[in-house]
Amino acid sequence: MSQSKPDKDNKTQEARKTISLPMSRVKLIMKSSPDVSSINQDALFLTTKATELFVQHLALTSFTNSSGRETNTLDYSDLAKTAEATETFHFLTDILPKKILARDYFKSLEQMQDEEADF
């Protein structure tokens, strides 16, 4: 027996209600790639759902490894530590760098300039 078209449309609408990220934003990001000319609706849905699951996994991993479990909070520093410490998320270290104080940055910059001057 084959499914009727309205039944399939209902399932598609229900599936789209299960995602939290706006599909229009994900589509805009996907379209920003010069290699992408058109995006199938199923591919857009799956990419949006996969992105949502990835962000959820990153947040849960960061939360379980964080110091904020007592206060039930998750900070940027927790995400940055997870990106640095976990091999799975290591590709995010450029996007989620550890925050440093300005004085520490200027001190390291000064040291780098001193080292370059020695050569």
C-alpha positions in Angstrom: 0.0 0.0 0.0 1.3 3.4 -0.8 0.9 6.4 1.5 -1.3 9.3 0.4 0.3 12.6 -0.3 -1.5 14.5 2.6 -0.4 11.9 5.1 3.2 12.4 4.0 2.9 16.2 4.2 1.5 15.9 7.8 4.5 13.8 8.8 6.8 16.3 7.3 5.1 19.2 9.1 5.3 17.3 12.4 9.0 16.5 11.9 9.7 20.2 11.2 8.1 21.1 14.5 10.7 19.0 16.3 13.5 21.3 15.5 14.4 24.5 17.4 16.8 26.2 15.0 15.3 28.4 12.3 15.7 26.6 9.0 15.8 29.9 7.1 19.1 30.9 9.0 20.6 27.4 8.3 19.6 27.8 4.6 21.2 31.3 4.5 24.5 29.8 6.0 24.4 26.9 3.5 23.8 29.3 0.6 26.8 31.4 1.6 29.0 28.6 0.2 29.9 29.3 -3.4 29.6 25.5 -4.2 25.9 25.5 -3.3 23.4 26.6 -5.9 20.2 25.0 -4.6 19.1 23.2 -1.4 16.6 20.4 -1.3 14.1 20.8 1.6 14.9 17.3 3.0 18.7 18.2 3.0 17.9 21.5 4.7 15.8 19.7 7.4 18.5 17.1 8.0 21.3 19.6 8.2 19.3 21.7 10.6 18.5 18.7 12.8 22.1 17.5 12.7 23.3 21.0 13.7 20.9 21.1 16.5 22.0 17.7 17.8 25.7 18.7 17.5 25.1 21.9 19.5 23.2 19.9 22.1 26.1 17.3 22.3 28.7 20.1 22.7 26.6 21.8 25.4 26.1 18.5 27.3 29.7 17.6 27.1 30.8 21.0 28.2 28.3 21.0 31.1 29.4 17.6 32.4 33.0 18.7 32.3 32.4 22.1 33.7 32.7 23.6 37.1 29.3 25.1 36.9 27.4 22.0 37.7 26.8 23.1 41.3 25.1 26.4 40.1 23.6 24.7 37.0 25.3 27.1 34.6 27.3 26.8 31.4 29.8 29.6 30.5 31.8 30.4 27.4 34.9 29.3 29.2 33.4 25.8 29.7 32.8 25.6 25.9 36.3 26.8 25.2 37.8 24.3 27.6 35.8 21.5 26.0 36.9 22.5 22.5 40.5 22.5 23.6 40.5 19.3 25.7 38.3 17.0 23.7 39.6 15.7 20.4 36.1 15.5 18.9 35.7 19.3 19.3 39.3 20.3 18.7 38.4 21.8 15.3 36.4 24.5 17.2 39.5 25.9 19.0 39.7 28.8 16.4 36.0 29.6 16.8 36.0 29.2 20.6 39.4 30.4 21.8 40.1 30.7 25.5 39.6 34.2 26.7 42.7 36.0 28.1 43.1 39.3 29.8 44.4 42.2 27.8 47.5 42.6 30.0 48.3 38.9 29.4 47.9 39.3 25.6 50.1 42.4 25.6 52.7 40.6 27.6 52.8 37.7 25.2 52.8 40.0 22.3 55.8 41.9 23.8 57.6 38.5 24.3 57.0 37.5 20.7 58.4 40.9 19.5 61.5 40.4 21.7 62.1 37.0 20.3 61.8 38.3 16.8 64.2 41.0 17.5 66.8 38.5 18.8 66.9 36.8 15.3 
